[in-house]
Every structure is written in C-alpha cells, then in structure tokens.
Amino acid sequence: MNPIERLWRFPSVLMAWRNLGRNRVRTGLAALGIAIGVIAIASLGMAGAAIQYQATQDLGSLTNEVTVTTGEDNLEDGLTDAQVREIETVVAGQAVIPRKSSDTILEANGEGARVSVTGVERADALYDAEEGEVPDRLTAGALVSADVADELGLEIGDPISYDGRLYRIRGILESEQGFGPGGGGQVVVPIDALREEEYYTSVTVLAEDGETAQRLAETIETQINDRGEEMVSATTPASIQESVDSFLNTLNLALLGIGSISLVVASVAILNVMLMSTIERRGEIGVLRAVGIRRGEVLRMILAESVFLGVIGGAVGVVVSFGVGLVLNHVLLEDATLVLEWNAFRYLVYGFGFAIVASLLSGFYPAWKAANERPVELLRD
C-alpha cells in the first residue's frame, strides 16, 4: 500500500477533503489567497536572486583589476602625472592604464544623446568589440557602446565629433548592463582628445589574478599614502562585491518581508474560513463526538482541511511563480534555465513551505476550539 492510500485510511483526513468540496467558492478564494502570497514571496525572491547573479557575473569578469582614484585627503580634482608615475613604480611589471573622463551631447543622424567620454590609450585591455576592432593603442578614431550606436544609428566608419574634432568609429563595444567598463552610453577616444583635462579620473592596474590584485591594492595605498594621509584610494571588485552582496542580501530580505505580508493576509482568510466552517458544522461535529469520535480525530480533521488549503494554494503559487521566474531570468539574464539554480529555485521551496506552515497555524485555533467543546453543547445548536 502506497503512502497516499495509507493517508486515506484516516477517516478524519477523508472527511476533511470532502468538507472542502462543500463550499467550493469559499475554498477556492482561500486557496487563491495562499497562491497570491506564494507568488509574491517566490517572484520577489527570484527577482532579487537574478539581480545578485548579474552583479556577481559583471564583477567576476573584473577580478584582476585594481582601480585607483583620489583619496579623501587629496585636494586635487584627480590624479596627477606624478602620482601615475608613482603607481607605475609601485606595481612594476603590471599594466597601468590611466584614464580621463568627461561627458558631452553626441549628435548624429538628427538625434542626440548624452554620453560619457573616456580618454584612454590601452583600450584593448579594457574593452571588447561587438563589431569592428579595439586597437592595441588607441591613437586615432573612436569606440562607441552598442546602445549609443543603436540610438543614433551609427555604424563602423561613421564620423562623430568631440571638442571640435572628428573621429571615425573603429569599433562598437559590447553593452554590459552592470559594472564593467564597456557599459552603456559611452564613447572612448584617444587620451590626447581630453588634453584640456589636467587630471586623470582614475588609473586601472591589470594584475595576474584576483589575489594579486588585492595585494597590489593594499601595496599602492600603503606606499603612496605613507604620511597617514589618504591621497589615493585603491579598490578591487572583491571589496566592491562584498558591499554589493551585503546590500543585495538586505534587499532580498526586504522583498521577502513585503511578499510575506500577502501570505499573512491569506492566513487570516484561512482562519476565517475554518472558523466559519466549524460554526456551520457544530451539529455534525457534535454527532461525531457523540458516537465515539475522539477529540484527536476532530482536531486532525480541521487541521487537515487547513493543510489541504495550503497545499492547493501553494502548488498553484509555485507553478505560476516558476513561470514568472522563467520570464524574469530570460529578460534580465537571457537564460531562462537559471531559474533551476538553487539560488533562485529555493524561493519556490520557501514559498511553498511558508504556505503550509501558515495554513497549519491558521487552522490550529478553529481545530482546538471544535475539538474541546462538549458534545452536548454542540448538539444544542
């Protein structure tokens, strides 16, 4: 005999299932409330997991980079030539890529878009091309991000103007919707194009691996900030990722808290349904008690009804949430199958488990009340 058949051997469980069918509208609405709560919890949780996955992937591709910027005690608007040379001395043997930044309104084909402008020489070390090429040394021409090219209708070889000078597009950069240097809304030009900018916005140091990058960051800060003043600040994606993970974990908890409110409301609805059900069946319960049905059986019957509501609503919620997860991962990460990863799939488990527990707790008081009333009092009504 399989477990399902054994379950139906309990009369209380069978009666609980039949009782739910007596008022299908009420049962359906209670189960729908549970389903909505599960959908809220699971969908918000999977959305947070997708955002966290994207952030981790974007930062993970930059683990060997150290970004050096001005420190709190640096009175200049950026890094000086002397500081760049000092960084090169400290990290001898590693690639050092200074950058200057600005912004402008880029116009083409009758359209305009505000873009950030980055001046750099070693462009190939920082960017990847979706079309065209990224030269080893960017001394002529320009690179534009894919979203700018799409918005303005730009193609390889088209001219763009910056600071009164024309640059031919040599490459269209991959659009990364996160933390990478190839992010959207960007134009990359030779560093000489920003010669009016006196200071460097930042310096990127390329290390062999993430561990070396972390060590170099500490060395740069220790040797350049040797007088107790923070003239420069060196960071790596590892330290940034810790902050991002902490923030996203907090965000996930907040989202789950918001989703849980729906399930708490649904639990109150189940409590109301079970109370109404027990009131309507007082006479029936009294007869059952009078013919020898024990309190435990009555308790089990009412609790089984509430659990059935949780199972039905939770199952519907999980199915709908799974579909929502497929769409979310397809839209945000372009890979719907990532919903099967435990980091996202666990929220379906959490939602279903929460539905069962909430339903069980909601049915406890009505079950206890029905089981502990005297049969004589029940039969009077």
C-alpha angles and dihedrals in degrees: 000000000000123000093259092055090047090052092056090053087080106086091206092059093048091048091049091056092049092047091057089058094056094077105024096171093056091044092048094050092049091049090047090055090053091047092052090051092051091048091051094050097042097041095048091045093051091047090055091047091052092051091048092049091051092049091049092049093048093049093040092066090058100049093119095055130098117197116204120196136160117294130228093265096047108110094194125091092241146341118315129222088253092055091048090053090047090053090050089053093049094050097038111178096024125103112259117196118185118200137197122201139198138144137235145167107264115204128193137148091006093304131105135202135177109238137175114244120214123191114204139148104203094054095153091065093058108031141051124206125232089189132010119004143300106220123222089239117027102211098138136023128021143257125223131193117250095247092055090048091051094046095048098033094242125166137184109293096023116131124240128186129228126170091347095307129107123230127187116226109248099172143011111221126225110259110237112188095206141041103324123114090244092067125141130285095034140135121190119203135168111288090241088067087072095048090130088064103090097196136049115245093212145338124228119208117197113211131187094253144344095275092052090047091055091049092048091051091055092045093050093052093044097050101036096041091051097138098058092263121116101231094156135021121212120196136174131200088253092068092040091050092054089057092044092049091049092050094046092048089054090047091051091052090050091049092049090049090053091048092048090061089069091052092048089053089049089051090056088051090053090049089054092047093051093046091051091046093052093046091052091049100044092117093048092049089048091055091049091052092046093055092052107274107149127231091250091059092051090047091049092049095054093043090049089055092053092045090051089054090051093048094048095044093041093050092050090046092050093050093049092043091051089057091048089050091053091053094045094051092045093051099039102032103016090233115094092184091071087083086077092061112105092238088067103022092058090072089063088054092046092049094049093046092048090051092054094046094045092049092048092050091046091054096046099083096047089046093049091046093050094045096050101048116104115254091232092058091047092052093051092069 
